[in-house]
Amino acid sequence: MKENRKEEKAGKGESFVKFLGTAGARFVMIEQLRSSGGIWVSHRGTNVLIDPGPGSIVRCAASRPRLNPMKLDGIILTHRHLDHAGDVNVMVEAMTEGGFKKKGIVFCPPDALDEDPVILRHVLNFPEKIERLEPRKKYSVGGFSFETSMPHKHPAITYGLKFKINNTTVSLISDTKYFKELEDFYRADVLIISVVFFEPHPGIDHLCLADAQEVIKNLRPKKAILTHFGMTMLKAKPHIQAELMSKSLGIEVIAAYDGMTLSGAWWE
């Protein structure tokens, strides 16, 4: 019982990134072959959740130590698709303690709010602020700041992110088709990259493993993390592909797994 009441040391000085889920695209999400809870970032006493897909609140409760969504200060949607935004409304409710405590900022592209919104009308007034994301612009909440990328090549308005944890620059490449300009923005110490396909799927705007390898080879981060796996990547065993890529490029490449936490020496 005591273990169930423990919580991650969010807001107590330790900086960490936790992968609540590593599912990519529809079918891995639907079958929950990997979880789709998003990425929790804690830095300088500020807690931010990126892309709370279906099951995000469940993954927070199941985390060991537990993550308390009432301690969130911000929520970021890189885009409106359900594998990235399915739990955004319940996480807004949790962040604002059921709407009774007006707090936090929600950052999202404009099409997450317009016409066919993924953020429901009844929760729009719960946070302190709803911030519409624009390309190549800087934003902050508490002790956490980030910059958006150029628009990605994806059916919804999509931005990647760049932020710092301590002295470590981190880039997150969300869903996109490969295009050369990606490498103009994402140079960083740590590169987190969404890799949905094992092999190219022409006409579908997602990265495949060869695309990811090209980006990592050209950017040469200190460490690269593969995540957001579709069915073909799971069948190819992401950890094996990461090992092969590490040997080929001479760069540490890691395949993320559900619940993986990066803390301590990662950010020194």
Stockholm file with secondary structure:
# STOCKHOLM 1.0

chainA/1-268         MKENRKEEKAGKGESFVKFLGTAGARFVMIEQLRSSGGIWVSHRGTNVLIDPGPGSIVRCAASRPRLNPMKLDGIILTHRHLDHAGDVNVMVEAMTEGGFKKKGIVFCPPDALDEDPVILRHVLNFPEKIERLEPRKKYSVGGFSFETSMPHKHPAITYGLKFKINNTTVSLISDTKYFKELEDFYRADVLIISVVFFEPHPGIDHLCLADAQEVIKNLRPKKAILTHFGMTMLKAKPHIQAELMSKSLGIEVIAAYDGMTLSGAWWE
#=GR chainA/1-268 SS CHHHHCBCCTTTTCCEEEESCCBCHHHHHHHTSSCCCCEEEEETTEEEEECCCTTHHHHHHHSSSBCCGGGCCEEECSCCCHHHHTTHHHHHHHHTTTTTSCCCEEEECGGGTSSSCSSCGGGTTSSSEEEECCTTCEEEETTEEEEECSCCSSSSCCCCEEEEETTEEEEEECSCCCCTTHHHHCCCSEEEEECCBSSCCTTSCSCBHHHHHHHHHHHCCSEEEEECBCHHHHHTCHHHHHHHHHHHHTSEEEECCTTCEEEGGGGC
#=GC SS_cons         CHHHHCBCCTTTTCCEEEESCCBCHHHHHHHTSSCCCCEEEEETTEEEEECCCTTHHHHHHHSSSBCCGGGCCEEECSCCCHHHHTTHHHHHHHHTTTTTSCCCEEEECGGGTSSSCSSCGGGTTSSSEEEECCTTCEEEETTEEEEECSCCSSSSCCCCEEEEETTEEEEEECSCCCCTTHHHHCCCSEEEEECCBSSCCTTSCSCBHHHHHHHHHHHCCSEEEEECBCHHHHHTCHHHHHHHHHHHHTSEEEECCTTCEEEGGGGC
//
